[in-house]
């Protein structure tokens, strides 16, 4: 392989190892890992690989959960790492925007912005790179207040098969034509590799109030959510539910976490509620008082949606929420789903699957949690009787996805993108079939999902 001049490549197996394994244990093989440092070098790599008819996998932060960030095991796919794309970090304070390379991690971006009182408002338990966040349209825990990556992106630079596209601009109001950047955000790499973005920023939150609420019933969670949205409006920044099984495994795994529940008895479900704002004006009521007041009102509602409420420091309460993924992962062989529904269907789906799995897959323990405020559900199933065989996993995945999509009108990928774990379900969707038959190309797995090779 003779690469364009100036582009670094890794070919030694021991040096490539870290790039060829995903966070859920997926592994692959590759003849080389390419490490471009600029948009133009990415373009040179892609043109070169196209000229020798070699498929590639574009890898961002390698934090994805659907197996899309590593090559397959054929050893024919080159890995194109975006980790060295770090040449641009241009903050425009007046416009409250940031032009940034795709290789910066979310934590790095927010650390640099903190001194200016700004942040990129996507809250995650992991630490992905900006390119991967854009390719998968990440949401996160504060979607309810700030929306997803799509809502907070002004412009993109994308390398397609033969050119570099600059889409959008720092101008927020521009209706001079179609918003082409939106075709790439959340597209999982179908049309090209994102190398740079212009992000819209938000003032750092300095005033917060949080509570862990024990709902009186699953239906009570929706009653409480509607009450909060009516009474506090945009102050409501998070409404996250956690199941008892997920919390129990997390407390077992993370010994430093404090169990805040009375006598240590973990409830069937708990809801993390957060109110927040950038600053507190002299005339503003303290958010702790606001939260206590609206929850007291909820106690008096005819539906009585609250059984208990625990108030505490935001960092401590969020520590439990952010530890859930690792806690569940530690419980045993895990089969995880990232599902999206209308908000009422989250509750209905959970109830139906609790009954159905107990009958048809009794060895699976439901350890779910999610973003009830936006309909997102991390539906995690832990196998309690031994290892997961590939045939069994596929049978269970088909079972759960069919129920979610067919019976409840949901999405099989709320924010994790498309990869080997779920591509078969994409291929069955009407939109995919239309694109395929209209000549969109032959999709092959890439770093964030799919790249059409036209």
C-alpha positions as CSV (number, residue, x, y, z in Angstrom):
1,X,0.0,0.0,0.0
2,X,1.6,3.2,-1.2
3,X,-0.1,6.1,0.6
4,X,-0.1,9.8,-0.3
5,X,2.9,11.6,1.1
6,X,2.7,12.9,4.6
7,X,-0.1,10.5,5.9
8,X,0.9,8.3,8.7
9,X,-0.1,4.6,8.7
10,X,0.1,1.8,11.3
11,X,0.5,-1.8,10.1
12,X,2.0,-3.7,13.0
13,X,-0.7,-5.8,14.7
14,X,0.3,-4.9,18.2
15,X,0.1,-1.2,17.3
16,X,-3.3,-1.6,15.6
17,X,-4.9,-3.6,18.4
18,X,-6.4,-0.7,20.3
19,X,-8.1,0.5,17.1
20,X,-9.5,-3.0,16.2
21,X,-11.6,-3.6,19.3
22,X,-14.9,-2.0,20.3
23,X,-16.2,-1.2,23.7
24,X,-18.6,-4.2,23.7
25,X,-15.8,-6.7,22.7
26,X,-16.2,-6.5,18.9
27,X,-13.0,-7.3,17.1
28,X,-11.9,-7.1,13.5
29,X,-8.9,-7.2,11.2
30,X,-7.4,-4.6,9.0
31,X,-4.3,-4.3,6.8
32,X,-3.6,-0.8,8.0
33,X,-4.8,2.0,10.2
34,X,-4.5,5.4,8.5
35,X,-4.1,8.6,10.6
36,X,-4.9,11.7,8.6
37,X,-4.5,15.0,10.3
38,X,-6.5,17.4,8.1
39,X,-9.6,17.4,6.0
40,X,-7.4,17.4,2.8
41,X,-5.5,14.3,4.1
42,X,-8.8,12.5,4.7
43,X,-9.8,13.4,1.1
44,X,-6.5,12.1,-0.2
45,X,-6.9,8.8,1.8
46,X,-10.4,8.3,0.5
47,X,-9.5,9.0,-3.1
48,X,-6.5,6.7,-2.8
49,X,-8.6,3.8,-1.3
50,X,-11.2,4.3,-4.0
51,X,-8.6,4.1,-6.7
52,X,-7.5,0.7,-5.5
53,X,-11.1,-0.4,-4.8
54,X,-10.5,-0.9,-1.1
55,X,-13.3,-0.4,1.4
56,X,-12.6,1.5,4.6
57,X,-14.0,1.9,8.1
58,X,-14.0,5.5,9.4
59,X,-13.5,5.4,13.2
60,X,-14.1,8.3,15.5
61,X,-13.8,7.9,19.3
62,X,-14.6,4.2,19.2
63,X,-17.2,4.5,21.9
64,X,-20.1,3.2,19.8
65,X,-22.3,0.3,21.0
66,X,-23.5,-1.3,17.7
67,X,-20.2,-2.6,16.5
68,X,-19.8,0.0,13.7
69,X,-16.5,1.4,14.7
70,X,-14.3,-1.6,13.9
71,X,-13.7,-3.4,10.6
72,X,-15.1,-6.9,10.0
73,X,-12.9,-10.0,10.3
74,X,-12.0,-10.4,6.6
75,X,-8.9,-8.2,6.9
76,X,-9.9,-6.4,3.7
77,X,-11.1,-3.1,5.2
78,X,-8.7,-0.3,5.9
79,X,-9.4,1.6,9.2
80,X,-9.4,5.4,8.7
81,X,-9.0,6.9,12.2
82,X,-10.1,10.4,12.8
83,X,-8.3,10.7,16.1
84,X,-5.7,13.1,14.7
85,X,-8.1,15.5,13.2
86,X,-7.4,18.3,15.7
87,X,-6.2,21.2,13.6
88,X,-9.2,23.5,14.1
89,X,-10.6,25.0,17.3
90,X,-12.0,28.5,16.5
91,X,-14.3,30.0,19.1
92,X,-16.5,32.9,18.1
93,X,-17.7,34.4,21.4
94,X,-19.9,37.1,19.8
95,X,-21.8,34.4,17.8
96,X,-21.7,31.8,20.6
97,X,-20.3,29.2,18.1
98,X,-17.3,27.0,17.7
99,X,-15.6,25.7,14.5
100,X,-13.9,22.5,15.6
101,X,-12.2,19.4,14.0
102,X,-14.0,16.1,14.3
103,X,-11.2,14.5,16.3
104,X,-11.7,16.5,19.5
105,X,-13.5,14.6,22.3
106,X,-16.5,16.1,24.0
107,X,-14.7,16.5,27.3
108,X,-11.9,18.4,25.7
109,X,-14.3,20.8,23.9
110,X,-16.1,21.6,27.1
111,X,-12.9,21.9,29.2
112,X,-11.7,24.5,26.7
113,X,-15.0,26.3,26.6
114,X,-15.5,26.4,30.4
115,X,-13.3,29.5,30.9
116,X,-15.6,31.4,28.6
117,X,-18.7,30.3,30.4
118,X,-20.0,28.1,27.5
119,X,-20.4,24.4,26.7
120,X,-21.7,22.1,24.0
121,X,-24.9,20.9,25.7
122,X,-24.9,17.2,25.0
123,X,-24.7,15.2,28.2
124,X,-23.4,11.6,27.9
125,X,-22.0,8.9,30.1
126,X,-19.2,8.2,27.5
127,X,-16.7,10.6,26.0
128,X,-17.0,10.4,22.2
129,X,-15.4,12.5,19.5
130,X,-17.3,15.3,17.8
131,X,-17.3,13.5,14.4
132,X,-19.0,10.4,15.8
133,X,-21.5,12.4,17.7
134,X,-22.5,14.1,14.5
135,X,-22.6,10.9,12.5
136,X,-25.0,9.3,15.0
137,X,-26.9,12.4,16.0
138,X,-26.3,11.9,19.7
139,X,-28.9,12.9,22.2
140,X,-28.1,12.3,25.9
141,X,-29.5,13.0,29.3
142,X,-30.4,16.6,28.7
143,X,-32.2,16.2,25.3
144,X,-35.4,17.5,27.0
145,X,-33.9,20.9,27.4
146,X,-31.3,21.3,24.6
147,X,-32.2,18.8,22.0
148,X,-29.8,16.5,20.1
149,X,-26.6,17.2,18.1
150,X,-28.7,18.0,15.0
151,X,-30.4,20.9,16.8
152,X,-27.0,22.3,17.9
153,X,-25.1,22.2,14.7
154,X,-24.7,25.1,12.3
155,X,-22.3,23.8,9.7
156,X,-20.3,20.8,8.6
157,X,-17.3,19.9,6.5
158,X,-17.8,16.5,4.8
159,X,-15.4,14.5,2.6
160,X,-17.4,12.5,0.0
161,X,-15.9,10.1,-2.6
162,X,-14.3,12.8,-4.7
163,X,-14.7,16.2,-3.1
164,X,-14.8,18.3,0.1
165,X,-18.2,19.8,0.9
166,X,-18.7,22.9,3.2
167,X,-22.3,22.8,4.3
168,X,-24.0,25.4,6.4
169,X,-22.3,28.4,8.1
170,X,-22.2,30.2,11.4
171,X,-25.3,32.1,10.3
172,X,-28.3,30.8,12.3
173,X,-31.0,32.2,10.0
174,X,-30.4,31.3,6.4
175,X,-33.2,30.1,4.2
176,X,-31.4,30.5,0.8
177,X,-31.7,26.8,0.0
178,X,-32.0,23.3,1.4
179,X,-30.2,22.6,4.6
180,X,-27.9,19.9,3.1
181,X,-25.9,19.4,6.3
182,X,-28.9,17.7,7.9
183,X,-28.5,14.8,5.4
184,X,-25.2,14.0,7.0
185,X,-26.1,14.5,10.7
186,X,-27.3,11.1,11.9
187,X,-26.7,9.5,8.6
188,X,-24.0,7.2,10.1
189,X,-21.6,8.0,7.3
190,X,-23.8,7.0,4.4
191,X,-22.7,10.0,2.2
192,X,-19.2,10.8,3.5
193,X,-16.9,11.4,6.4
194,X,-17.5,14.4,8.7
195,X,-14.2,16.1,9.4
196,X,-15.2,19.5,10.9
197,X,-18.3,21.1,12.4
198,X,-19.6,24.5,13.4
199,X,-21.4,24.0,16.8
200,X,-23.9,26.3,18.5
201,X,-22.9,26.7,22.2
202,X,-24.9,27.4,25.4
203,X,-24.1,29.3,28.6
204,X,-22.7,27.0,31.3
205,X,-25.3,26.0,33.9
206,X,-24.5,27.4,37.3
207,X,-27.8,26.9,39.1
208,X,-29.3,23.4,39.4
209,X,-31.7,21.5,41.6
210,X,-32.1,17.7,41.4
211,X,-34.2,15.1,43.0
212,X,-34.7,11.3,42.9
213,X,-38.4,10.7,42.8
214,X,-40.1,7.3,43.5
215,X,-43.2,7.3,41.3
216,X,-46.3,5.6,42.6
217,X,-46.7,3.7,39.3
218,X,-45.3,3.6,35.8
219,X,-48.2,5.6,34.5
220,X,-47.5,8.1,37.3
221,X,-44.2,9.0,35.7
222,X,-46.0,10.4,32.6
223,X,-48.4,12.3,34.9
224,X,-45.5,13.8,36.8
225,X,-43.6,14.7,33.5
226,X,-46.6,16.6,32.2
227,X,-47.1,18.4,35.5
228,X,-43.5,19.5,35.5
229,X,-43.5,20.7,31.9
230,X,-46.6,22.7,32.6
231,X,-45.4,24.3,35.8
232,X,-41.7,24.9,35.2
233,X,-41.4,24.9,31.4
234,X,-37.8,25.3,30.1
235,X,-36.3,25.0,33.6
236,X,-36.9,21.3,33.3
237,X,-33.6,19.9,31.8
238,X,-33.8,16.2,32.6
239,X,-36.3,13.5,33.4
240,X,-34.5,10.2,33.5
241,X,-35.9,6.9,34.8
242,X,-33.9,4.0,36.2
243,X,-35.2,0.5,37.0
244,X,-34.5,-1.3,40.2
245,X,-32.4,-4.0,38.5
246,X,-30.2,-1.4,36.8
247,X,-29.7,0.5,40.0
248,X,-29.0,-2.6,42.1
249,X,-26.3,-3.8,39.7
250,X,-24.8,-0.4,39.7
251,X,-24.6,-0.1,43.5
252,X,-23.0,-3.5,43.6
253,X,-20.4,-2.6,40.9
254,X,-19.6,0.9,42.1
255,X,-18.9,0.6,45.8
256,X,-18.2,4.4,46.1
257,X,-21.8,5.2,45.1
258,X,-24.1,6.1,48.0
259,X,-27.5,4.3,48.1
260,X,-29.8,7.2,48.9
261,X,-33.0,5.2,49.4
262,X,-34.5,4.7,52.8
263,X,-33.0,1.6,54.6
264,X,-31.2,0.9,51.3
265,X,-34.4,-0.5,49.7
266,X,-34.2,0.2,46.0
267,X,-37.6,1.0,44.5
268,X,-39.0,-0.6,41.4
269,X,-38.4,2.6,39.5
270,X,-36.8,6.0,40.3
271,X,-36.8,9.2,38.3
272,X,-34.0,11.7,38.2
273,X,-35.4,15.2,37.8
274,X,-33.3,18.3,37.2
275,X,-34.2,21.9,36.9
276,X,-31.4,24.2,35.7
277,X,-30.5,27.7,34.4
278,X,-27.3,29.5,33.5
279,X,-27.6,32.1,36.4
280,X,-29.8,33.1,39.3
281,X,-31.0,36.7,39.1
282,X,-31.6,38.5,42.5
283,X,-35.3,38.3,42.0
284,X,-35.4,34.6,41.1
285,X,-36.7,32.0,43.5
286,X,-34.1,29.4,44.4
287,X,-34.4,26.3,42.2
288,X,-34.4,24.0,45.2
289,X,-37.5,25.8,46.4
290,X,-39.1,25.7,43.0
291,X,-38.5,21.9,42.6
292,X,-39.8,21.2,46.1
293,X,-42.9,23.3,45.5
294,X,-43.8,21.7,42.1
295,X,-43.3,18.2,43.6
296,X,-45.5,19.1,46.5
297,X,-48.2,20.1,44.1
298,X,-47.8,16.8,42.3
299,X,-48.4,14.9,45.6
300,X,-51.8,16.5,45.7
301,X,-52.8,15.6,42.1
302,X,-55.8,13.2,41.8
303,X,-53.5,10.6,40.2
304,X,-51.0,10.9,43.1
305,X,-47.9,10.2,40.9
306,X,-45.3,10.4,43.7
307,X,-44.6,8.0,46.5
308,X,-41.3,9.6,47.7
309,X,-38.8,12.3,46.8
310,X,-35.2,12.5,47.7
311,X,-33.3,15.8,47.3
312,X,-29.5,16.0,47.1
313,X,-26.4,17.5,45.4
314,X,-26.7,17.3,41.6
315,X,-23.2,15.7,41.3
316,X,-24.2,12.8,43.6
317,X,-27.5,12.1,42.0
318,X,-26.1,12.3,38.4
319,X,-23.2,10.0,39.5
320,X,-25.8,7.2,39.8
321,X,-27.3,7.9,36.4
322,X,-23.9,8.1,34.6
323,X,-22.7,4.9,36.3
324,X,-25.7,2.8,35.1
325,X,-24.1,1.6,31.8
326,X,-21.0,0.2,33.5
327,X,-23.1,-1.2,36.3
328,X,-25.4,-3.1,34.0
329,X,-22.4,-4.3,31.9
330,X,-20.9,-5.8,35.0
331,X,-24.0,-7.9,35.8
332,X,-23.3,-10.6,33.2
333,X,-23.6,-11.3,29.5
334,X,-25.4,-8.3,28.1
335,X,-27.7,-7.9,25.0
336,X,-28.4,-4.2,24.8
337,X,-31.0,-2.2,22.7
338,X,-31.3,1.5,22.0
339,X,-35.0,2.1,21.4
340,X,-37.1,5.2,20.7
341,X,-40.8,5.6,21.2
342,X,-43.5,8.2,21.7
343,X,-43.4,8.9,25.4
344,X,-46.6,7.0,26.3
345,X,-45.3,3.9,24.4
346,X,-42.2,3.6,26.5
347,X,-44.3,2.6,29.5
348,X,-46.5,0.3,27.5
349,X,-43.5,-1.4,25.8
350,X,-41.8,-2.0,29.1
351,X,-45.0,-3.5,30.6
352,X,-45.5,-5.8,27.6
353,X,-41.9,-7.0,27.5
354,X,-41.8,-7.7,31.2
355,X,-44.7,-10.2,30.6
356,X,-43.5,-11.6,27.3
357,X,-39.8,-12.1,28.3
358,X,-40.8,-13.8,31.6
359,X,-42.7,-16.3,29.5
360,X,-40.5,-16.7,26.4
361,X,-37.0,-15.8,27.7
362,X,-37.1,-16.3,31.5
363,X,-33.3,-16.4,31.7
364,X,-33.1,-12.7,30.7
365,X,-33.2,-10.0,33.4
366,X,-34.4,-6.6,32.3
367,X,-32.0,-3.9,33.5
368,X,-33.4,-0.9,31.7
369,X,-33.1,2.9,32.1
370,X,-33.7,5.8,29.8
371,X,-34.7,9.3,28.8
372,X,-38.4,9.2,29.4
373,X,-38.6,12.9,28.6
374,X,-37.7,12.2,24.9
375,X,-39.0,8.6,24.6
376,X,-35.5,7.0,24.6
377,X,-35.1,3.6,26.2
378,X,-31.9,1.7,26.9
379,X,-33.5,-1.7,27.0
380,X,-30.7,-3.9,28.5
381,X,-31.1,-7.6,28.9
382,X,-28.7,-9.6,31.1
383,X,-28.5,-13.4,30.6
384,X,-28.5,-15.1,34.0
385,X,-27.8,-18.7,33.1
386,X,-24.5,-18.6,31.2
387,X,-22.8,-17.2,28.0
388,X,-24.7,-15.8,25.0
389,X,-24.4,-17.9,21.9
390,X,-24.6,-15.9,18.6
391,X,-27.7,-17.8,17.4
392,X,-29.5,-17.1,20.7
393,X,-28.6,-13.4,20.6
394,X,-29.9,-13.0,17.1
395,X,-33.2,-14.7,18.0
396,X,-33.6,-12.4,21.0
397,X,-32.7,-9.3,19.0
398,X,-35.3,-10.2,16.3
399,X,-37.9,-10.8,19.0
400,X,-37.4,-7.5,20.8
401,X,-37.0,-5.3,17.7
402,X,-40.1,-6.8,16.1
403,X,-42.1,-6.0,19.2
404,X,-40.7,-2.5,19.5
405,X,-41.1,-1.5,15.8
406,X,-44.2,-3.5,14.7
407,X,-46.3,-3.5,17.9
408,X,-45.3,-0.2,19.3
409,X,-44.3,1.9,16.3
410,X,-40.8,2.6,17.8
411,X,-37.3,3.0,16.5
412,X,-34.6,0.3,16.8
413,X,-31.9,2.9,17.0
414,X,-32.7,6.0,19.1
415,X,-29.2,7.4,19.2
416,X,-26.6,4.7,18.8
417,X,-26.5,4.7,15.0
418,X,-26.3,1.7,12.6
419,X,-23.8,-1.1,12.6
420,X,-23.4,-4.9,12.5
421,X,-25.7,-5.2,15.6
422,X,-28.7,-3.7,13.8
423,X,-28.1,-3.2,10.1
424,X,-30.4,-6.1,9.2
425,X,-33.4,-4.1,10.6
426,X,-32.4,-1.1,8.6
427,X,-32.5,-3.1,5.4
428,X,-36.1,-4.0,6.1
429,X,-37.3,-0.4,6.4
430,X,-39.3,1.1,3.5
431,X,-37.0,4.1,3.3
432,X,-33.9,1.9,2.9
433,X,-35.7,-0.2,0.2
434,X,-36.6,2.9,-1.7
435,X,-33.0,4.2,-1.6
436,X,-31.6,0.9,-2.6
437,X,-34.0,0.4,-5.6
438,X,-33.5,4.0,-6.7
439,X,-29.7,3.4,-7.1
440,X,-28.3,4.9,-3.9
441,X,-25.5,2.4,-4.0
442,X,-24.2,-0.7,-2.3
443,X,-23.8,0.2,1.3
444,X,-20.9,-1.3,3.2
445,X,-20.2,-1.0,6.9
446,X,-18.1,2.0,7.8
447,X,-16.9,3.6,11.0
448,X,-20.2,5.2,11.9
449,X,-22.5,2.9,10.0
450,X,-22.7,2.9,6.2
451,X,-21.0,4.5,3.2
452,X,-22.7,4.1,-0.2
453,X,-20.1,2.9,-2.7
454,X,-21.7,4.3,-5.8
